[in-house]
Amino acid sequence: MQTKDYSREDLQYHQSENNYTLSIPKKFLSAKDLKVLKKNHDGSFSDADVTVRDEEHNILIITTIPIDIRLEILD
């Protein structure tokens, strides 16, 4: 398993939809290959309440609040 961290500054805010998104190039991944975790105040990680959308060339992660994200890429 591999991990990749993203900070809340990496998220794009969409005012019209009132949400934040992170777009990840798909390459050889699909949404089912990912587990999305949020970073807690104490530095630990827990399951994130996000929507993961499988698009043609990207995986789109959508959240209503800006959070630090860790992606776990499952083998």
Helices and strands as residue ranges (DSSP letters): E 2-6, G 8-10, E 12-14, E 19-25, G 31-33, E 34-39, E 45-47, E 51-54, E 58-63, E 69-73
